[in-house]
Amino acid sequence: MKILNAICRLAFFLFLAAVFFSCDTWFAYSPYEAQLDPFYHATNSKNLERLKALNSGDSRAFKVALLSDPHYHYGKLEDAIAHINQDSSYAFALVGGDLTENGLKQEFVFFHETMARLRIPYLTVIGNHDYLSNGEVLYQQMYGSYNYTFVFNNVKFVLFDNNTIESEKEPDFEWFAEELVNNNGYDRVVPVAHIPPYDVQMERYHKKYHELIARNQIPLSIHGHRHDFSEEHVYGDGIRYVTISSPQKRTYTALSISPQGVDVRKIEY
């Protein structure tokens, strides 16, 4: 009996050792895992370098594929990418946040590897779900700054982190206000932020967001979060607020910009 008990105790300790020393197997989806392989780092910066080669530097028409809120629908996201790849007129893509469902390392990796199938460069903004677990850290490693801008064909894009509840912080409206001002003769300035200002998450800040848009005479603001396509004049002053559908609904949005104007269309696949 003593020998049997000793064997049982040894087996138990071997099991515990297997659990604690085999982290890759047992803790691949741990909410506390926050280190990515350097291969995945600084993806927005890498794609901005790719975009430089495509930038004419002057006022030429171009088209952007708008995606948002894939969450865990990576198979449907892959179908959207295959559809976008068939259209050579897209210059680049923008992803309007919620790249993940729970902000887990493996979700970020799944998203990144799915988007690698896209033939054109893509840029992202952070969504509220991307702040869950250690997503805030993982997003920064994989994609970089939460707030940044870039210019393409004389159009300035302002990508803004306006998440409030999951991030537990106030959006940096001072930075946003400075970047919306068109002091350099751009054809237009286009803000992109995950939460529409009229959503409950922006209840405390919706007036501030809209006032900045209106003050700078910006006619279009792009968002995700709601999972359905919409194009609305919410405040009755001619400013269009566009929300991008989720791949869950098997749709994305085509944004066409030219010196003559802007066209937004829902694309089903």
Stockholm file with secondary structure:
# STOCKHOLM 1.0

chainA/1-269         MKILNAICRLAFFLFLAAVFFSCDTWFAYSPYEAQLDPFYHATNSKNLERLKALNSGDSRAFKVALLSDPHYHYGKLEDAIAHINQDSSYAFALVGGDLTENGLKQEFVFFHETMARLRIPYLTVIGNHDYLSNGEVLYQQMYGSYNYTFVFNNVKFVLFDNNTIESEKEPDFEWFAEELVNNNGYDRVVPVAHIPPYDVQMERYHKKYHELIARNQIPLSIHGHRHDFSEEHVYGDGIRYVTISSPQKRTYTALSISPQGVDVRKIEY
#=GR chainA/1-269 SS CHHHHHHHHHHHHHHHHHHHHCHHHHSTTCTTCCCCCGGGTTHHHHHHHHHHTTCCSSCCCEEEEEECCCTTCHHHHHHHHHHHHTCTTEEEEEECSCCCSSCCHHHHHHHHHHHTTCSSCEEECCCSGGGTTTHHHHHHHHTCCSSEEEEETTEEEEEECCCCTTTTSCCCHHHHHHHHCCCSCCSEEEEEESSCTTSGGGTTTHHHHHHHHHHTTCCEEEECSSSSCEEECTTSSSCEEEECCCGGGTEEEEEEEETTEEEEEEEEC
#=GC SS_cons         CHHHHHHHHHHHHHHHHHHHHCHHHHSTTCTTCCCCCGGGTTHHHHHHHHHHTTCCSSCCCEEEEEECCCTTCHHHHHHHHHHHHTCTTEEEEEECSCCCSSCCHHHHHHHHHHHTTCSSCEEECCCSGGGTTTHHHHHHHHTCCSSEEEEETTEEEEEECCCCTTTTSCCCHHHHHHHHCCCSCCSEEEEEESSCTTSGGGTTTHHHHHHHHHHTTCCEEEECSSSSCEEECTTSSSCEEEECCCGGGTEEEEEEEETTEEEEEEEEC
//
